[in-house]
Amino acid sequence: MIETDIIIIGAGPTGLFAVFEAGLLKLKCHIIDGLPQPGGQLTELYPKKPIFDIPGYPTVGAAELIDNLMEQIKQFQPGFTLNEVAESIEKQEDGTFIVTTNKGTKHHGKAVAIAGGLGSFEPRKPELENLAYYEDKGVEYFVKKPEMFAGKHIVIAGGGDSALDWSIYLADVAEKVYLVHRRNEFRGALDSVEKVQALKDQGKIHLITPAEIVELKGTTRLDAVVVECDGERHDVPCDYFIPLFGLTPKLGPIADWGLEIEKNAIKVNNALDYQTNIPGIYAIGDINTYPGKLKLILCGFHEATLMCQSVYNMLNPGKKYVLKYTTVSGINGFDGTRKEAEKAVVKSIE
Ligand SMILES: Cc1cc2nc3c(=O)[nH]c(=O)nc-3n(C[C@H](O)[C@H](O)[C@H](O)COP(=O)(O)OP(=O)(O)OC[C@H]3O[C@@H](n4cnc5c(N)ncnc54)[C@H](O)[C@@H]3O)c2cc1C
């Protein structure tokens, strides 16, 4: 049995930052994630993309932000159970919780913070015969390592931001990029549509619209897709086919834990501390919903902070918490009283 103060389900940016805020309050955390690496959507869906709305960073790569969060929480030595999905949660008579994964690992904690984001990642798959056979043999649903497409012929399908953005990015990496969409108009950002058009004019992206992939070909692995365009079928030789039709949000096992769910998200008390209908279980980041909810990284950071304060108050009834600025108290140092803070300031001036 793994013992901790807060069991965090989800190692996305929200879950990782919760470790830091909990550490400031001397609360230990253990994180569970179904993926083999931390980072959530940032690592899984868009590791190479720049993010522009993290305070203090004019721009930061998604993977870089996760590396920085990992560096920031290292000092608090969180535990990790990776590659295992949290499957069940049992509240004990003393108000603590046991969370068990699909591989049977048990975690015992005083509170649970669900930071499960979109839940498990389920790509929307095209209805093509033998699709499953070609998975990992040329069919990819995510671009995790762009370098694997260097010098290759790739076919991307889709009309949203992911299809456009990856076509633009991979135009500089792959030997040939085809972008296939069933309509002439794209749903993605205007700026991206214009970039794709410009790359098409330079011969770096081959646009095929309105068209659909109707068949996959290849013996031991994919070597061509069949594209139907204007009622005619053409073979397009390729090494990779990347259908980017979005993700189906799937809460997975979380849906069966007796939590109040609304539109695939967990309802929380946002006026106070992001607690769910089960006292002691919190939901933070993309996984929760409340009036005015915004699914943004910085909102997850804020929610994680208030959740930690609430857990601290729950575990220390009657103890007055004094807000500490890290600039004053440092991270591992003082008890946050004015006297201690003043001492710290004097010391830093000395
Ligand atoms: C293409 C794209 C671009 C984006 N750009 C921006 C941007 O510029 N700025 C911005 O603020 N936001 C952006 N976002 C949104 C941002 O990525 C999310 O708001 C953020 O990832 C939410 O973080 P999270 O930690 O709450 O959840 P996630 O990042 O989704 O992480 C949740 C983790 O929980 C795990 N999990 C779920 N269920 C279980 C379970 N039962 N057991 C174990 N593990 C589980 C998942 O495997 C996942 O790793 C973008 C999103 C996308 C898709």
The ligand as an ORCA input file, in Angstrom:
! r2SCAN-3c Opt
* xyz 0 1
  C      -3.811     21.183    -29.267
  C      -4.064     21.849    -27.935
  C      -3.519     23.090    -27.673
  C      -3.750     23.717    -26.429
  N      -3.201     24.946    -26.209
  C      -3.382     25.548    -24.994
  C      -2.829     26.829    -24.725
  O      -2.188     27.440    -25.583
  N      -3.023     27.357    -23.484
  C      -3.759     26.732    -22.506
  O      -3.880     27.254    -21.397
  N      -4.314     25.515    -22.754
  C      -4.150     24.919    -23.968
  N      -4.721     23.699    -24.209
  C      -5.529     23.080    -23.137
  C      -4.608     22.473    -22.072
  O      -3.766     21.505    -22.681
  C      -5.446     21.867    -20.963
  O      -6.202     22.888    -20.355
  C      -4.556     21.196    -19.927
  O      -3.822     20.136    -20.491
  C      -5.398     20.671    -18.774
  O      -4.512     20.092    -17.858
  P      -4.989     18.956    -16.844
  O      -3.792     18.637    -16.019
  O      -6.230     19.407    -16.167
  O      -5.404     17.722    -17.760
  P      -4.594     16.888    -18.859
  O      -3.487     17.653    -19.432
  O      -5.631     16.365    -19.791
  O      -3.994     15.663    -18.022
  C      -4.853     14.721    -17.449
  C      -4.127     13.421    -17.184
  O      -4.989     12.549    -16.434
  C      -4.778     11.217    -16.856
  N      -5.940     10.415    -16.476
  C      -7.258     10.609    -16.798
  N      -8.028      9.674    -16.206
  C      -7.185      8.866    -15.493
  C      -7.379      7.712    -14.663
  N      -8.587      7.210    -14.399
  N      -6.269      7.141    -14.137
  C      -5.020      7.632    -14.369
  N      -4.787      8.716    -15.120
  C      -5.862      9.319    -15.680
  C      -4.585     11.342    -18.362
  O      -3.849     10.221    -18.835
  C      -3.781     12.652    -18.460
  O      -2.379     12.425    -18.478
  C      -4.529     23.065    -25.434
  C      -5.067     21.803    -25.697
  C      -4.852     21.198    -26.931
  C      -5.441     19.839    -27.196
*
